[in-house]
Amino acid sequence: MTEINKLDAAFARFERALGLFETATRAHVEEKQRLKAAVTGSETAQRDHVKLQEQLSQVRQKAAELVDTSKQAAGKIDTAMGRIRSVLHSNSGA
């Protein structure tokens, strides 16, 4: 093999190696970008989760307040109905 053929073969190997390196570098950069996007998405999801938990807590608290208010209202209605019955019963002459 002549020196020129050896040099051409070495350049060909170098170009193939350089091409493989460029492909690997490109893949690494793309993977890094995907990872960064995933981390950003994860952080956003975590913030949303915390916000939803806070909102759920507020809704549960409001529901508990409404249950209490409903029970109080039912008690007052029962008391009023009892008084009305008592008045009607006393006015009916019985």
Secondary structure, DSSP 8 states (H G I E B T S, - for coil): --HHHHHHHHHHHHHHHHHHHHHHHHHHHHHHHHHHHHHHHHHHHHHHHHHHHHHHHHHHHHHHHHHHHHHHHHHHHHHHHHHHHHHHHHHTT-
